[in-house]
Amino acid sequence: MSTVPRSQLARSSVVGSTAVKIGLGKLKTKAKRPFLSHENSEAADQEQLNSEAELLFKAITQLRGTAVKLAQFLGMETELLPERVRKELAKSYHQVPPLNRVLVGKVIENEFGSRPDKLFKCFDPEAIAAASLGQVHQAELDNGTSVAVKIQYPGIHQTIESDFKLLRKIAPQGINLLPKSTRPTKEVLDNAITEVESRLQEETNYLLEAENTQWFANNLQIDGIQVPCVYENYCSNRVITTELLTGVHIDQWLETKPSQAVRNQAAQRLQSLFRNSIIKHGRIHADPNPGNYLFKPDGRVGLIDFGCIKTFSNQFVEHLPSLLASICNGDIDHTLKTYESIGMVISTDLNSDMRDSLAEFTHWIAHPFMTESFDFKENNTYTNQAHELMQRLNSMPTVEKIQEDLIFFERTSYGLFKIFERLEATVDLRTGWNLPAL
C-alpha cells in the first residue's frame, strides 16, 4: 500500500465504491438464483459472502484508522455478523497489509534525521504486524538488543479528523431513524463522539504511549504478565521503540492446542491484570483487542500497545467493590444508590418495568461472580446476551448521565470475557473484589 486517503472526499469515495461493488454482486447472485439448483444456489450465496468479506476488508485496509478500529470491534462479535465476514474483519487485529518500504523509511528519517539502516544496527523493512494506526518492524540496537519499532501511518491523525467531521454530519440523521424513546439527546451524542475522537487522537501521540508503556512496565507486577520496556532515544511523536516480546496471537496459539490448564492459567492472568490494575493503581490497559496480547507456550502473556489507557477517579475505585457486591446480592435499591455515588444520574421515578429490566441486567452482570469459577466454555453465549439486555435498557429513559469510568470498566470487562470465551477457559472472577460469601 502507498498512502492512506485523508480527505472526506477521498475516504467517502472508498466507502461509496465498495458499497456499489457489493450491491452489484448481490444483484448478479440474485439474477442467477432462479436458474440454479438448491445446492448451486447455496454455493453462489457463499461465494457472494466471501466476495463481500474480501471487499470490506480491502476497503478497511485502505481507510485504516477509525475504520480498522470498528473492524476490530466487530471482529469479536460472533453473533452480529456471518462467521466468514467476522473472520475477515478479525484480520484487522494485526494483519492489515503494511505500507511500502519507502514510506517507512521516510517516516523514520523525518522523525530522527537518519535512515533506518543508520539509526539501527539492523532493521527489517518487512512489517511483522500492522493494524489501525501503525505497523511494527523488528530491529536491533547497536548493543545487540532486539526491539519492536512501531511506525505510525503518515497522515493518520488527519484521517481521524476527516472521519469524525463526516460522522458529526451524518449521526443526527441516523439517530432520527431510532424511536424517540431510544434517541440520545444532541448533547449526549456530541459528547460521545467527542470522547471517542479524543481517545483516538490520543493514540496517535506515540510519546504519550511510550510514557504509558514505561509506567506499566515499572508498576505492574503480575506473575506471568510481561510488559515491554521502552527505549526513549528511539521514540518520537510518530515512532515508538520497545523491547521485542516473544509469543503469538490468540488464533495462532490456539492452533497449537494448549491444554485446558494452560488456557485457564492464561485467562486467569489476564483477569488478575485487569483487577489489580484497577484496585492497586486505578489505571488499566483499556483496549482488550486480541491483537494486543502475545501468548507463550506455558501460558504467560505479553501485553502490548498502550495507546488506550484509562485512569479511574478515586471515587470510582472506592465504590466499585460495593457496586459489584450489591449487584451480586440482587439489591436494586443499593445498586442504584451506588451508581449515584460514582457519579451517574438516574431517574428517581422508576416504574416496575424499568426496575424489572434493570434487575435482569444486573442479574446478567452478577452471573459469572456467583460461582467459585466461571466456565466460559459451558457459558459460551454469555457475552451475546448483553445486546438484547442493553437494547431493552436503552429503550427506557432512566439514565440521565452516564459515568465515563463505568463505561470503560464494562467495555474492558466485556472484551476480556470475549477472549475468555475464545479460550474456552474457566476463570475465578471473584477473588480480590471483596464480594459476599457464596
DRENVOKE-649398 format. One record per residue (C-alpha): residue in one letter; x, y, z; residue number from 1. Coordinates in nm, 2 decimals, padded with zeros to 4 digits. Example, Ala and Ser with C-alpha at 12.3 -4.5 7.8 and 13.67 -1.06 7.14 Angstrom:
 r      x      y      z   k
 A  01.23 -00.45  00.78   1
 S  01.37 -00.11  00.71   2
//
This chain:
 r      x      y      z   k
 M  00.00  00.00  00.00   1
 S  00.12  00.35 -00.07   2
 T -00.07  00.62  00.12   3
 V -00.38  00.65  00.33   4
 P -00.67  00.86  00.18   5
 R -00.70  01.16  00.42   6
 S -00.98  01.40  00.29   7
 Q -01.35  01.34  00.35   8
 L -01.40  01.32 -00.03   9
 A -01.13  01.06 -00.08  10
 R -01.25  00.85  00.21  11
 S -01.61  00.87  00.12  12
 S -01.52  00.76 -00.23  13
 V -01.36  00.44 -00.09  14
 V -01.68  00.37  00.11  15
 G -01.91  00.45 -00.19  16
 S -01.72  00.24 -00.44  17
 T -01.72 -00.06 -00.21  18
 A -02.09 -00.03 -00.15  19
 V -02.15 -00.02 -00.52  20
 K -01.94 -00.33 -00.58  21
 I -02.12 -00.52 -00.30  22
 G -02.46 -00.41 -00.44  23
 L -02.37 -00.52 -00.79  24
 G -02.25 -00.86 -00.66  25
 K -02.58 -00.91 -00.48  26
 L -02.78 -00.83 -00.80  27
 K -02.57 -01.07 -01.00  28
 T -02.63 -01.35 -00.75  29
 K -03.00 -01.27 -00.73  30
 A -03.03 -01.28 -01.11  31
 K -02.86 -01.62 -01.13  32
 R -03.06 -01.79 -00.85  33
 P -03.37 -01.89 -01.04  34
 F -03.16 -02.09 -01.28  35
 L -02.96 -02.28 -01.01  36
 S -03.02 -02.59 -00.82  37
 H -03.06 -02.57 -00.44  38
 E -02.70 -02.69 -00.39  39
 N -02.56 -02.45 -00.65  40
 S -02.77 -02.16 -00.51  41
 E -02.62 -02.22 -00.17  42
 A -02.27 -02.22 -00.33  43
 A -02.34 -01.90 -00.51  44
 D -02.46 -01.74 -00.18  45
 Q -02.14 -01.85 -00.01  46
 E -01.92 -01.72 -00.30  47
 Q -02.10 -01.38 -00.27  48
 L -02.05 -01.37  00.10  49
 N -01.67 -01.44  00.05  50
 S -01.66 -01.16 -00.20  51
 E -01.83 -00.92  00.03  52
 A -01.60 -01.01  00.31  53
 E -01.29 -00.95  00.10  54
 L -01.43 -00.62 -00.04  55
 L -01.50 -00.50  00.31  56
 F -01.15 -00.58  00.44  57
 K -00.99 -00.43  00.13  58
 A -01.18 -00.10  00.19  59
 I -01.09 -00.11  00.56  60
 T -00.72 -00.16  00.49  61
 Q -00.73  00.14  00.25  62
 L -00.90  00.36  00.51  63
 R -00.72  00.24  00.83  64
 G -00.76  00.45  01.15  65
 T -01.12  00.46  01.26  66
 A -01.23  00.20  01.00  67
 V -00.99 -00.06  01.14  68
 K -01.09  00.02  01.50  69
 L -01.45 -00.05  01.41  70
 A -01.35 -00.37  01.23  71
 Q -01.16 -00.48  01.54  72
 F -01.47 -00.44  01.75  73
 L -01.69 -00.62  01.50  74
 G -01.43 -00.90  01.46  75
 M -01.50 -01.00  01.82  76
 E -01.88 -01.01  01.78  77
 T -01.97 -01.36  01.68  78
 E -02.34 -01.31  01.68  79
 L -02.36 -00.98  01.48  80
 L -02.20 -01.09  01.15  81
 P -02.18 -01.41  00.94  82
 E -01.87 -01.61  01.05  83
 R -01.70 -01.56  00.71  84
 V -01.72 -01.18  00.74  85
 R -01.62 -01.18  01.11  86
 K -01.31 -01.39  01.04  87
 E -01.21 -01.15  00.76  88
 L -01.26 -00.85  00.99  89
 A -01.06 -01.02  01.26  90
 K -00.75 -00.98  01.04  91
 S -00.77 -00.61  01.15  92
 Y -00.61 -00.70  01.49  93
 H -00.26 -00.73  01.34  94
 Q -00.28 -00.84  00.97  95
 V -00.36 -00.52  00.79  96
 P -00.14 -00.50  00.47  97
 P  00.17 -00.28  00.56  98
 L  00.28  00.03  00.39  99
 N  00.57  00.01  00.14 100
 R  00.93  00.03  00.24 101
 V  00.99  00.38  00.10 102
 L  00.72  00.54  00.32 103
 V  00.85  00.35  00.63 104
 G  01.20  00.49  00.56 105
 K  01.06  00.84  00.51 106
 V  00.87  00.84  00.84 107
 I  01.18  00.74  01.04 108
 E  01.41  00.99  00.86 109
 N  01.16  01.27  00.92 110
 E  01.14  01.18  01.29 111
 F  01.51  01.12  01.36 112
 G  01.70  01.27  01.07 113
 S  01.85  00.93  00.99 114
 R  01.75  00.64  00.77 115
 P  01.65  00.31  00.94 116
 D  01.98  00.14  00.84 117
 K  02.17  00.42  01.00 118
 L  01.96  00.46  01.32 119
 F  01.96  00.08  01.40 120
 K  02.23 -00.19  01.37 121
 C  01.97 -00.39  01.18 122
 F  01.62 -00.30  01.06 123
 D  01.38 -00.54  00.89 124
 P  01.18 -00.35  00.62 125
 E  00.91 -00.62  00.63 126
 A  00.65 -00.54  00.89 127
 I  00.58 -00.82  01.15 128
 A  00.24 -00.67  01.23 129
 A  00.01 -00.39  01.11 130
 A -00.32 -00.26  01.25 131
 S -00.53  00.06  01.28 132
 L -00.27  00.34  01.33 133
 G  00.06  00.19  01.26 134
 Q  00.28 -00.11  01.18 135
 V  00.56 -00.29  01.37 136
 H  00.91 -00.38  01.24 137
 Q  01.18 -00.58  01.41 138
 A  01.51 -00.41  01.46 139
 E  01.84 -00.44  01.65 140
 L  02.02 -00.18  01.86 141
 D  02.39 -00.13  01.84 142
 N  02.43 -00.34  02.16 143
 G  02.25 -00.63  02.00 144
 T  01.92 -00.58  02.18 145
 S  01.62 -00.69  01.97 146
 V  01.34 -00.43  01.96 147
 A  01.00 -00.37  01.81 148
 V  00.97 -00.04  01.62 149
 K  00.61  00.08  01.57 150
 I  00.57  00.34  01.29 151
 Q  00.26  00.55  01.25 152
 Y  00.09  00.57  00.91 153
 P  00.16  00.91  00.76 154
 G -00.14  01.15  00.80 155
 I -00.34  00.91  01.01 156
 H -00.44  01.19  01.26 157
 Q -00.59  01.38  00.96 158
 T -00.80  01.08  00.86 159
 I -00.94  01.07  01.21 160
 E -01.04  01.44  01.18 161
 S -01.20  01.37  00.84 162
 D -01.39  01.07  00.97 163
 F -01.53  01.25  01.27 164
 K -01.63  01.56  01.07 165
 L -01.83  01.33  00.85 166
 L -01.97  01.14  01.15 167
 R -02.09  01.46  01.30 168
 K -02.28  01.54  00.98 169
 I -02.45  01.20  00.94 170
 A -02.50  01.10  01.30 171
 P -02.81  01.32  01.37 172
 Q -02.98  01.18  01.06 173
 G -02.90  00.83  01.17 174
 I -03.03  00.89  01.53 175
 N -03.35  01.03  01.39 176
 L -03.43  00.68  01.25 177
 L -03.45  00.55  01.60 178
 P -03.77  00.55  01.81 179
 K -03.80  00.87  02.01 180
 S -03.78  00.68  02.33 181
 T -03.43  00.55  02.25 182
 R -03.28  00.86  02.09 183
 P -02.99  01.02  02.28 184
 T -03.00  01.40  02.31 185
 K -02.78  01.61  02.09 186
 E -02.56  01.69  02.39 187
 V -02.52  01.32  02.48 188
 L -02.44  01.24  02.11 189
 D -02.19  01.52  02.07 190
 N -02.02  01.43  02.40 191
 A -01.99  01.06  02.29 192
 I -01.85  01.15  01.95 193
 T -01.60  01.39  02.11 194
 E -01.49  01.14  02.37 195
 V -01.42  00.87  02.11 196
 E -01.24  01.11  01.88 197
 S -01.03  01.24  02.17 198
 R -00.93  00.88  02.27 199
 L -00.83  00.80  01.91 200
 Q -00.63  01.12  01.87 201
 E -00.45  01.04  02.20 202
 E -00.35  00.71  02.05 203
 T -00.17  00.89  01.76 204
 N  00.07  01.05  02.02 205
 Y  00.34  00.79  02.05 206
 L  00.53  00.98  02.31 207
 L  00.23  00.95  02.53 208
 E  00.21  00.58  02.45 209
 A  00.58  00.54  02.53 210
 E  00.52  00.71  02.87 211
 N  00.22  00.48  02.94 212
 T  00.41  00.17  02.84 213
 Q  00.71  00.25  03.07 214
 W  00.47  00.33  03.36 215
 F  00.31 -00.01  03.33 216
 A  00.65 -00.18  03.29 217
 N  00.76 -00.01  03.62 218
 N  00.44 -00.05  03.82 219
 L  00.26 -00.36  03.70 220
 Q  00.40 -00.67  03.87 221
 I  00.16 -00.96  03.78 222
 D  00.30 -01.31  03.77 223
 G  00.31 -01.44  03.41 224
 I  00.23 -01.10  03.25 225
 Q  00.51 -00.93  03.06 226
 V  00.52 -00.56  02.97 227
 P  00.79 -00.43  02.73 228
 C  01.04 -00.17  02.84 229
 V  01.08  00.15  02.63 230
 Y  01.39  00.28  02.45 231
 E  01.33  00.66  02.48 232
 N  01.61  00.76  02.25 233
 Y  01.43  00.58  01.97 234
 C  01.08  00.73  02.03 235
 S  00.90  01.03  01.88 236
 N  00.55  01.15  01.81 237
 R  00.53  00.90  01.52 238
 V  00.76  00.62  01.62 239
 I  00.79  00.41  01.94 240
 T  01.06  00.16  02.01 241
 T  01.02 -00.11  02.28 242
 E  01.16 -00.44  02.39 243
 L  01.06 -00.72  02.14 244
 L  00.83 -00.96  02.32 245
 T  00.81 -01.32  02.21 246
 G  00.47 -01.50  02.18 247
 V  00.20 -01.54  01.92 248
 H -00.15 -01.40  01.88 249
 I -00.45 -01.59  02.01 250
 D -00.56 -01.78  01.69 251
 Q -00.20 -01.90  01.63 252
 W -00.17 -02.00  01.99 253
 L -00.50 -02.20  01.99 254
 E -00.38 -02.38  01.68 255
 T -00.10 -02.53  01.89 256
 K -00.38 -02.69  02.11 257
 P -00.26 -02.57  02.45 258
 S -00.40 -02.78  02.74 259
 Q -00.71 -02.68  02.93 260
 A -00.49 -02.60  03.23 261
 V -00.27 -02.37  03.03 262
 R -00.56 -02.19  02.87 263
 N -00.72 -02.14  03.22 264
 Q -00.39 -02.01  03.35 265
 A -00.35 -01.76  03.07 266
 A -00.71 -01.63  03.12 267
 Q -00.66 -01.61  03.49 268
 R -00.35 -01.39  03.44 269
 L -00.55 -01.15  03.22 270
 Q -00.82 -01.13  03.49 271
 S -00.56 -01.07  03.76 272
 L -00.41 -00.80  03.54 273
 F -00.74 -00.62  03.50 274
 R -00.85 -00.65  03.86 275
 N -00.51 -00.55  04.01 276
 S -00.47 -00.26  03.77 277
 I -00.79 -00.11  03.90 278
 I -00.77 -00.18  04.27 279
 K -00.40 -00.11  04.32 280
 H -00.33  00.15  04.05 281
 G -00.66  00.29  03.94 282
 R -00.54  00.26  03.58 283
 I -00.60  00.00  03.31 284
 H -00.49 -00.11  02.97 285
 A -00.83 -00.03  02.82 286
 D -00.81 -00.19  02.47 287
 P -00.88 -00.56  02.51 288
 N -00.83 -00.63  02.14 289
 P -00.70 -00.98  02.09 290
 G -00.41 -00.84  01.88 291
 N -00.27 -00.67  02.20 292
 Y -00.18 -01.00  02.37 293
 L  00.10 -01.23  02.29 294
 F  00.06 -01.58  02.42 295
 K  00.35 -01.81  02.52 296
 P  00.35 -02.19  02.52 297
 D  00.35 -02.20  02.90 298
 G  00.05 -01.97  02.94 299
 R  00.25 -01.65  03.01 300
 V  00.11 -01.34  02.82 301
 G  00.29 -01.04  02.68 302
 L  00.09 -00.71  02.69 303
 I  00.15 -00.46  02.40 304
 D  00.01 -00.14  02.26 305
 F -00.05  00.11  02.54 306
 G -00.22  00.38  02.33 307
 C -00.56  00.34  02.50 308
 I -00.52  00.38  02.88 309
 K -00.79  00.47  03.13 310
 T -00.72  00.63  03.47 311
 F -01.01  00.60  03.71 312
 S -01.12  00.85  03.96 313
 N -01.06  00.77  04.33 314
 Q -01.44  00.79  04.38 315
 F -01.50  00.51  04.12 316
 V -01.22  00.28  04.26 317
 E -01.35  00.33  04.61 318
 H -01.71  00.24  04.53 319
 L -01.66 -00.03  04.27 320
 P -01.63 -00.33  04.51 321
 S -01.95 -00.21  04.68 322
 L -02.13 -00.18  04.35 323
 L -02.03 -00.53  04.25 324
 A -02.13 -00.66  04.59 325
 S -02.48 -00.50  04.57 326
 I -02.53 -00.64  04.22 327
 C -02.43 -00.99  04.34 328
 N -02.68 -00.95  04.63 329
 G -02.96 -00.86  04.39 330
 D -03.01 -00.54  04.59 331
 I -03.15 -00.30  04.33 332
 D -03.20 -00.01  04.57 333
 H -02.85 -00.03  04.70 334
 T -02.72 -00.07  04.34 335
 L -02.90  00.25  04.23 336
 K -02.75  00.44  04.53 337
 T -02.40  00.31  04.45 338
 Y -02.44  00.41  04.08 339
 E -02.52  00.76  04.20 340
 S -02.22  00.75  04.44 341
 I -01.99  00.70  04.14 342
 G -02.14  00.99  03.95 343
 M -02.43  00.86  03.75 344
 V -02.77  01.04  03.74 345
 I -03.06  00.80  03.73 346
 S -03.43  00.89  03.72 347
 T -03.59  00.86  04.06 348
 D -03.93  00.75  03.93 349
 L -03.85  00.41  03.80 350
 N -04.17  00.22  03.72 351
 S -04.19 -00.16  03.77 352
 D -04.10 -00.24  03.41 353
 M -03.78 -00.03  03.44 354
 R -03.69 -00.20  03.77 355
 D -03.75 -00.54  03.62 356
 S -03.53 -00.47  03.32 357
 L -03.26 -00.33  03.55 358
 A -03.29 -00.63  03.77 359
 E -03.25 -00.86  03.47 360
 F -02.94 -00.67  03.36 361
 T -02.77 -00.67  03.70 362
 H -02.85 -01.05  03.73 363
 W -02.67 -01.10  03.40 364
 I -02.37 -00.90  03.53 365
 A -02.37 -01.10  03.86 366
 H -02.39 -01.44  03.69 367
 P -02.01 -01.51  03.65 368
 F -01.95 -01.39  04.00 369
 M -02.19 -01.63  04.16 370
 T -01.97 -01.93  04.15 371
 E -01.61 -02.00  04.26 372
 S -01.50 -02.01  03.90 373
 F -01.69 -01.95  03.58 374
 D -01.67 -02.18  03.28 375
 F -01.67 -01.98  02.96 376
 K -01.68 -02.29  02.75 377
 E -02.00 -02.41  02.91 378
 N -02.14 -02.05  02.91 379
 N -02.01 -01.96  02.56 380
 T -02.31 -01.74  02.48 381
 Y -02.28 -01.52  02.80 382
 T -02.15 -01.21  02.62 383
 N -02.40 -01.24  02.34 384
 Q -02.69 -01.20  02.59 385
 A -02.57 -00.84  02.66 386
 H -02.70 -00.69  02.33 387
 E -03.07 -00.77  02.39 388
 L -03.05 -00.66  02.76 389
 M -02.88 -00.33  02.66 390
 Q -03.13 -00.26  02.39 391
 R -03.41 -00.31  02.65 392
 L -03.24 -00.08  02.90 393
 N -03.17  00.18  02.63 394
 S -03.54  00.20  02.54 395
 M -03.61  00.32  02.89 396
 P -03.51  00.68  02.96 397
 T -03.38  00.61  03.31 398
 V -03.02  00.72  03.29 399
 E -02.97  01.10  03.26 400
 K -02.59  01.09  03.30 401
 I -02.36  00.80  03.22 402
 Q -02.04  00.77  03.42 403
 E -01.74  00.75  03.19 404
 D -01.53  00.53  03.43 405
 L -01.81  00.27  03.44 406
 I -01.83  00.27  03.05 407
 F -01.45  00.19  03.03 408
 F -01.48 -00.07  03.31 409
 E -01.77 -00.25  03.14 410
 R -01.62 -00.22  02.79 411
 T -01.29 -00.37  02.90 412
 S -01.46 -00.65  03.10 413
 Y -01.67 -00.73  02.80 414
 G -01.36 -00.75  02.58 415
 L -01.18 -00.98  02.82 416
 F -01.49 -01.20  02.85 417
 K -01.49 -01.24  02.47 418
 I -01.13 -01.35  02.49 419
 F -01.21 -01.60  02.77 420
 E -01.49 -01.74  02.55 421
 R -01.24 -01.79  02.27 422
 L -01.00 -01.96  02.51 423
 E -01.29 -02.17  02.65 424
 A -01.14 -02.11  02.99 425
 T -01.26 -02.15  03.34 426
 V -01.17 -01.83  03.54 427
 D -01.20 -01.72  03.90 428
 L -01.36 -01.38  03.87 429
 R -01.45 -01.33  04.24 430
 T -01.11 -01.31  04.41 431
 G -01.00 -00.96  04.51 432
 W -01.33 -00.78  04.48 433
 N -01.45 -00.84  04.84 434
 L -01.77 -01.00  04.73 435
 P -02.03 -01.15  04.97 436
 A -01.97 -01.52  05.05 437
 L -02.15 -01.78  04.83 438
//
